[in-house]
Amino acid sequence: MLLFRWLILFLLLAAGVSFAFYAGTGKSHFKRFGLLTLKWVVLSGLGFFAVLILERLA
């Protein structure tokens, strides 16, 4: 579980850095990478919390 939390933290950091590069350079591939990373982090976070909720119910 700790590994998963660190992974989410680093992926969110990577998305933030990508958005900062986009703000600095204006190149759209940084924005696209940041949005793609953010989308998968949110989806994996939702899956993680769904597993935690299901563990509580069982």
Secondary structure, DSSP 4 states (H G I P E B T S, - for coil): -HHHHHHHHHHHHHHHHHHHHHHHH--HHHHHHHHHHHHHHHHHHHHHHHHHHHHHH-
